[in-house]
Amino acid sequence: MENRKKIGILASYNGSGFETIQNAILNGVLNAEVCVVITNNTNAGVLEKANRYGVDSFVVNSKFYPDENLDLKITKILKEYKCDYIFLSGFMKKIEKNLLENFPKKIINTHPAILPSIYGGAGMYGSFVHQAVVKNGEKKSGVTIHYIDENYDEGETILIKELELSPNETAETLETRIKDLEKIAIVEAFKKVLA
């Protein structure tokens, strides 16, 4: 399978999206290869996952590279690994200029709400999104898979998956349901992108 696309993963914590992609590859659902994992967090659970799957991993932060431009460092690693796409699996740093210029419309993010909406932008991630959705009495929520541009959560949409909120929905139950939906959405989005 020589024409397999190479995916680089940027993650700050557990990298559950990385695991979703990796499982889809191992099960023959996606014709791709995760070639490298980069995190900014020395204690990120994603490092152990990368090790388990035999994927090279790097920690890139100012503690390890005090005199380097981290954006350039990350870009350099992704280019060395010849990544076709980059997936942000809970990466908590803003994507900077070098990365955007070197990988235009190649950096993919997942957001746990329907975009565009008030549930996107700076500070809107994880449980903060679900708390706001429930508090505002929304009838539905969902997952948006989108390309990254220079603004938080404003890049071109690849796909949206929606779900209905139940009358007794809590932020916790919604988060669990969105995480399940996200797994489906990530795989579907990559099938679309890699087609």
Secondary structure, DSSP 8 states (H G I E B T S, - for coil): -TT-EEEEEEESS--HHHHHHHHHHHTTSS-EEEEEEEES-TT-HHHHHHHHHT-EEEE-STTT-TTS-HHHHHHHHHHHTT-SEEEEES--S---HHHHHHSTTTEEEEESS-SSSTT-STT--HHHHHHHHHHTT-SEEEEEEEE--SSTT-S-EEEEEEEE--TT--HHHHHHHHHHHHHHHHHHHHHHHH-
